[in-house]
């Protein structure tokens, strides 16, 4: 009805009936599921206890009614929180995050309670920069250390298509023990599977990340990591600019974190056959690295490893990617 160019008397009566039914005529509506947003103009007029529809058509006002978002207490989401809590890193890079309010709600309602019940701290610094992907699958960061600056690279080549499908978000974290901030570059390269143009996108993405690292190094930053789902294997053409850079070290490779008892390399995706998720370290970070590993218990692969007891099927898995962790002595 809202979209009609002209509201008849019957239209106005029906609008008012529905607005009253769902409690949307109040000054501060408290409907559990619906949010009435009025941006410009006027739809309703209140005088005492009387409310009338004063708009005569769609052109008289700008606004809408939308569904509210609520916390999802699904076992898969709970298992995601369990994986993050198990890693318990002071800085965590996350992928495919909808928005900052959703991430903060996830942290406050699900993740932090797991941490605090075992005497650990939550994450006071929660940040996300909206990227280029219209599906709202962005990269984000949780940090126990102050984030003093952020830089986005969604506009790296003005007037040209974006290099990054999401972003190469730079978070400058103030970590005790080092001078300049610790730079965390959160990435999520184009998909290898469903996107036939992925290789053409990943190669320039890797090249651009390498350039950003070189620029930061020239500026005097020494502690830099590239973290996230790069969507290709270490020997691939798409990641060659990063994997062949002598100034970058793969944390997984440095600590042989993916070598199982048979000597075969296990990865970070699904049943562990491929590594497509990384923490790449600058020389200063590599020198201070003490250990690294992969937390796989959030994924259901009963023939390959033992998952958390709450991960009973692929339906309840935290993710089809596994968390790569790095332990530093700084």
C-alpha positions as CSV (number, residue, x, y, z in Angstrom):
1,X,0.0,0.0,0.0
2,X,2.8,2.4,0.8
3,X,4.0,2.3,-2.8
4,X,0.8,3.5,-4.3
5,X,1.1,6.9,-6.0
6,X,-2.2,8.0,-4.4
7,X,-3.8,6.8,-1.2
8,X,-7.5,6.4,-1.3
9,X,-9.7,6.6,1.9
10,X,-9.7,2.8,2.0
11,X,-5.9,2.8,1.7
12,X,-5.5,5.2,4.5
13,X,-7.8,3.2,6.7
14,X,-5.9,0.0,6.0
15,X,-2.5,1.6,6.6
16,X,-3.7,3.0,10.0
17,X,-5.3,-0.4,10.9
18,X,-2.1,-2.3,10.3
19,X,0.1,0.4,12.0
20,X,-2.1,0.2,15.1
21,X,-2.2,-3.6,15.0
22,X,1.6,-3.9,15.0
23,X,2.1,-1.1,17.5
24,X,3.9,1.2,15.1
25,X,2.0,4.4,15.8
26,X,3.8,4.9,19.1
27,X,6.5,7.6,19.4
28,X,9.0,4.8,20.2
29,X,7.5,1.6,18.8
30,X,8.4,-1.6,20.7
31,X,7.4,-4.2,18.1
32,X,9.7,-7.2,18.5
33,X,9.9,-8.0,14.8
34,X,9.2,-4.7,12.8
35,X,10.9,-1.4,12.7
36,X,9.1,1.7,11.2
37,X,11.6,4.1,9.6
38,X,10.5,7.6,8.5
39,X,13.1,9.6,6.8
40,X,11.3,12.6,5.2
41,X,7.8,14.0,5.1
42,X,5.0,12.7,7.3
43,X,2.9,9.6,7.1
44,X,1.0,9.9,10.4
45,X,-0.2,12.7,12.6
46,X,-1.0,12.3,16.2
47,X,-3.3,14.6,18.2
48,X,-3.9,13.4,21.7
49,X,-5.1,9.8,21.5
50,X,-6.0,10.2,17.8
51,X,-3.8,9.1,14.9
52,X,-4.5,9.8,11.3
53,X,-2.8,9.2,8.0
54,X,-1.9,12.6,6.5
55,X,0.2,11.5,3.5
56,X,-1.9,11.5,0.3
57,X,0.5,9.2,-1.7
58,X,4.1,7.9,-1.9
59,X,5.5,11.2,-2.9
60,X,4.5,12.8,0.4
61,X,6.9,10.9,2.5
62,X,10.0,8.7,2.5
63,X,10.2,5.7,4.7
64,X,9.5,2.0,5.1
65,X,8.9,-0.9,7.5
66,X,11.7,-3.4,7.9
67,X,12.2,-6.7,9.7
68,X,14.5,-6.5,12.8
69,X,17.5,-8.7,13.0
70,X,17.9,-10.9,16.1
71,X,20.6,-13.2,17.6
72,X,20.7,-16.7,16.0
73,X,21.2,-19.3,18.7
74,X,22.0,-22.0,16.2
75,X,24.5,-24.7,17.0
76,X,26.7,-23.9,14.0
77,X,27.0,-20.3,15.2
78,X,27.7,-21.4,18.7
79,X,30.4,-23.7,17.4
80,X,31.9,-20.7,15.5
81,X,32.2,-18.9,18.9
82,X,33.7,-22.1,20.4
83,X,36.4,-22.2,17.7
84,X,37.3,-18.5,18.3
85,X,37.4,-19.1,22.0
86,X,39.6,-22.2,21.6
87,X,42.1,-20.2,19.5
88,X,41.9,-17.4,22.1
89,X,44.2,-15.1,20.0
90,X,44.7,-11.5,21.2
91,X,44.0,-10.5,17.6
92,X,41.5,-12.4,15.4
93,X,40.8,-11.8,11.7
94,X,37.4,-12.9,10.6
95,X,35.8,-13.4,7.1
96,X,32.3,-13.2,5.7
97,X,31.0,-10.9,8.4
98,X,27.7,-9.1,7.7
99,X,28.3,-5.9,9.6
100,X,29.8,-4.5,12.8
101,X,26.6,-4.5,14.9
102,X,26.0,-8.2,14.0
103,X,29.7,-9.0,14.9
104,X,29.4,-7.1,18.2
105,X,26.2,-8.9,19.1
106,X,27.9,-12.3,18.3
107,X,30.8,-11.3,20.5
108,X,28.7,-10.0,23.4
109,X,26.0,-12.7,23.4
110,X,28.0,-15.9,22.4
111,X,31.8,-15.5,22.4
112,X,32.5,-13.4,25.5
113,X,30.4,-15.6,27.8
114,X,32.5,-18.6,26.8
115,X,35.7,-16.7,27.4
116,X,34.7,-15.1,30.7
117,X,33.5,-18.3,32.3
118,X,37.0,-19.6,32.0
119,X,38.7,-16.5,33.2
120,X,39.7,-15.1,29.8
121,X,39.0,-11.7,28.4
122,X,36.7,-10.7,25.6
123,X,37.5,-8.2,22.8
124,X,36.9,-4.5,23.5
125,X,38.1,-3.5,19.9
126,X,35.7,-4.8,17.3
127,X,36.0,-3.3,13.8
128,X,34.7,-3.9,10.3
129,X,35.0,-1.8,7.2
130,X,32.3,-2.2,4.6
131,X,33.9,-3.7,1.5
132,X,33.0,-4.0,-2.2
133,X,31.0,-7.2,-2.0
134,X,27.2,-6.4,-2.2
135,X,26.5,-9.6,-0.3
136,X,27.9,-8.1,2.9
137,X,30.6,-10.7,3.4
138,X,33.3,-8.5,4.7
139,X,36.6,-9.0,6.6
140,X,36.7,-7.9,10.3
141,X,38.9,-7.9,13.3
142,X,38.6,-8.6,17.0
143,X,41.4,-7.3,19.2
144,X,42.4,-7.1,22.8
145,X,44.9,-4.3,22.0
146,X,43.9,-0.8,20.9
147,X,43.3,-0.3,17.1
148,X,44.6,3.2,16.6
149,X,44.1,3.5,12.8
150,X,42.4,1.8,9.9
151,X,42.9,2.0,6.1
152,X,40.7,0.6,3.4
153,X,41.8,-0.3,-0.1
154,X,38.5,-0.5,-1.8
155,X,39.4,2.5,-3.9
156,X,42.9,1.7,-4.8
157,X,42.6,2.4,-8.6
158,X,40.2,5.4,-9.1
159,X,38.0,5.1,-12.1
160,X,38.7,1.3,-12.6
161,X,37.0,-1.8,-11.3
162,X,37.9,-2.5,-7.7
163,X,41.0,-4.7,-7.3
164,X,39.7,-6.3,-4.1
165,X,36.3,-8.2,-4.2
166,X,36.0,-7.3,-0.5
167,X,38.9,-5.3,0.8
168,X,42.5,-5.4,2.0
169,X,41.6,-3.8,5.3
170,X,44.6,-2.5,7.2
171,X,44.3,-2.4,11.0
172,X,47.0,-0.6,12.9
173,X,47.2,-2.3,16.4
174,X,49.1,-0.8,19.3
175,X,50.9,-3.8,20.6
176,X,53.2,-3.5,23.7
177,X,56.8,-4.1,23.1
178,X,57.1,-2.6,19.6
179,X,57.5,1.0,18.4
180,X,55.2,1.5,15.4
181,X,51.8,-0.2,15.3
182,X,51.5,-3.8,14.3
183,X,49.7,-3.9,10.9
184,X,47.1,-6.6,10.3
185,X,46.0,-6.8,6.7
186,X,42.7,-8.7,6.6
187,X,42.0,-10.2,3.2
188,X,39.5,-12.4,1.4
189,X,40.5,-13.0,-2.2
190,X,38.1,-14.1,-5.0
191,X,36.8,-17.6,-4.9
192,X,38.7,-20.4,-6.6
193,X,35.6,-22.7,-7.1
194,X,32.5,-20.8,-8.1
195,X,34.1,-17.8,-9.9
196,X,35.7,-18.7,-13.3
197,X,37.4,-15.3,-13.4
198,X,38.9,-15.9,-10.0
199,X,42.5,-16.4,-11.1
200,X,42.4,-13.1,-13.1
201,X,41.2,-11.4,-9.9
202,X,43.5,-13.1,-7.4
203,X,46.7,-12.4,-9.2
204,X,46.3,-8.6,-9.2
205,X,45.0,-8.8,-5.6
206,X,48.2,-10.6,-4.5
207,X,50.3,-8.1,-6.5
208,X,48.5,-5.2,-4.8
209,X,49.0,-6.6,-1.3
210,X,52.7,-7.0,-2.0
211,X,52.9,-3.4,-3.1
212,X,51.0,-2.3,0.1
213,X,53.5,-4.2,2.2
214,X,56.4,-2.7,0.4
215,X,55.0,0.8,0.9
216,X,54.5,0.2,4.6
217,X,57.9,-1.3,5.0
218,X,59.4,1.8,3.4
219,X,57.5,3.9,5.9
220,X,59.2,2.1,8.7
221,X,56.6,-0.4,9.7
222,X,58.3,-3.7,10.6
223,X,55.5,-5.9,12.1
224,X,53.1,-6.8,9.4
225,X,50.9,-9.9,8.8
226,X,48.6,-10.7,5.9
227,X,45.7,-12.9,7.2
228,X,42.7,-14.5,5.7
229,X,41.2,-16.7,3.0
230,X,43.3,-16.2,-0.1
231,X,41.3,-18.8,-1.9
232,X,44.3,-20.6,-3.6
233,X,47.1,-23.0,-2.8
234,X,50.7,-22.0,-2.0
235,X,52.1,-23.0,-5.3
236,X,49.4,-21.4,-7.4
237,X,49.9,-18.7,-10.0
238,X,47.4,-16.4,-8.4
239,X,49.4,-16.2,-5.1
240,X,52.8,-16.2,-6.6
241,X,53.6,-12.5,-5.9
242,X,53.1,-13.2,-2.2
243,X,54.4,-16.8,-1.9
244,X,57.7,-16.0,-3.8
245,X,58.4,-12.8,-1.9
246,X,61.5,-13.5,0.3
247,X,60.2,-10.9,2.8
248,X,57.1,-13.0,3.6
249,X,56.9,-16.3,5.4
250,X,53.9,-18.6,5.6
251,X,53.3,-19.3,9.3
252,X,51.8,-22.7,8.5
253,X,54.9,-23.7,6.4
254,X,57.4,-22.3,9.0
255,X,56.1,-24.6,11.7
256,X,55.0,-27.5,9.5
257,X,51.5,-27.1,11.0
258,X,49.9,-29.1,8.3
259,X,52.0,-32.2,8.2
260,X,50.2,-35.2,9.6
261,X,51.6,-38.6,10.7
262,X,51.7,-39.9,7.1
263,X,53.8,-37.0,5.9
264,X,51.1,-35.7,3.7
265,X,50.2,-32.0,3.8
266,X,46.8,-31.3,5.3
267,X,45.2,-27.9,4.6
268,X,42.8,-25.4,6.0
269,X,39.7,-26.2,3.9
270,X,37.0,-28.9,4.5
271,X,38.8,-32.2,5.0
272,X,42.2,-30.6,5.0
273,X,43.4,-31.4,1.5
274,X,44.2,-27.9,0.5
275,X,45.7,-24.9,2.2
276,X,43.9,-21.7,1.1
277,X,43.9,-19.8,4.4
278,X,47.0,-18.0,5.6
279,X,48.9,-15.9,8.1
280,X,51.9,-14.4,6.1
281,X,54.6,-12.8,8.3
282,X,57.0,-10.0,7.7
283,X,60.7,-10.8,8.8
284,X,60.2,-9.1,12.2
285,X,57.0,-11.1,12.9
286,X,58.6,-14.3,11.7
287,X,61.6,-13.7,14.0
288,X,59.3,-13.4,17.0
289,X,57.1,-16.4,16.1
290,X,57.1,-19.2,18.6
291,X,54.5,-21.6,17.1
292,X,51.6,-21.8,14.7
293,X,48.9,-24.3,14.0
294,X,45.4,-25.0,12.6
295,X,42.3,-25.4,14.7
296,X,40.2,-27.9,12.8
297,X,37.8,-29.1,15.5
298,X,35.1,-26.9,14.3
299,X,34.7,-28.9,11.1
300,X,33.1,-32.3,10.9
301,X,35.5,-34.8,9.3
302,X,35.2,-38.0,11.5
303,X,37.6,-40.0,9.3
304,X,40.3,-37.4,9.5
305,X,40.2,-35.8,13.0
306,X,38.1,-35.6,16.1
307,X,35.8,-32.5,16.2
308,X,34.3,-30.8,19.2
309,X,31.5,-32.9,20.7
310,X,29.0,-30.2,19.6
311,X,30.0,-30.6,15.9
312,X,28.0,-33.6,15.0
313,X,27.6,-33.1,11.2
314,X,28.4,-30.7,8.4
315,X,25.2,-28.9,9.4
316,X,26.5,-28.0,12.8
317,X,30.1,-27.3,11.7
318,X,31.5,-23.8,12.6
319,X,32.8,-23.3,9.0
320,X,34.3,-25.2,6.1
321,X,37.5,-23.3,6.7
322,X,39.8,-23.9,9.6
323,X,41.4,-21.2,11.9
324,X,45.1,-20.6,11.4
325,X,46.8,-19.4,14.5
326,X,50.2,-17.8,15.3
327,X,51.9,-17.4,18.6
328,X,54.3,-14.5,19.0
329,X,56.7,-13.5,21.7
330,X,56.8,-9.7,21.6
